[in-house]
């Protein structure tokens, strides 16, 4: 579900001292979009939102969540935004975030 090698790459890229801040910003931005999706979907904006979520998920190593977003993005791009399984995407983020937060200290050795 989490590609820890990608998380460690990100940590190496930004530096250990800035890693926590960068992760916090990523999660905050993703949560803003997830909250917007929870409140009501703008089908015209959905493809863009899912593209953003997919990219953020890849940056954080959230592999399963990224795949859900990519599938939804494809559906939206093909003119079927109403068929996107938003509850699965929202749940996928919650599960990924929970796993990430709980396992992060062990995985990066802090």
Secondary structure by P-SEA (a helix, b strand, c coil): ccaaaaaaaaaaaacccaaaaaaaaaaaaaaaaaaaaaacccccaaaaaaaaaaaaaaaacaaaaaaaaaaaaaaaaaccccccaaaaaaaaaaaaaaaaaacccccccc
